[in-house]
Amino acid sequence: MPFNLGFGELLLIMVIFLLVFGAKRLPEIGGAMGKGIREFKRSMREVNDEIERPAPPPEQRRIQAPEDQQRLS
């Protein structure tokens, strides 16, 4: 069980949630939590994809020597 909670503790937590929020609000809360978890996982997957994506090749441009820069001025 997560967090070392037994069946009795989980049942007590569920009863407290039922008393505090009511039977009508529990499905709404569960749905909102599910959406939040899905959004979090999606954003984490996007971050991982961005990190693992290979870097684009550097631009191929001519680097001017200091003498060339002085002649241009």
Secondary structure by P-SEA (a helix, b strand, c coil): ccccccaaaaaaaaaaaaaaccccaaaaaaaaaaaaaaaaaaaaaaaaaaaacccccccbbbbbcaaaaaaac
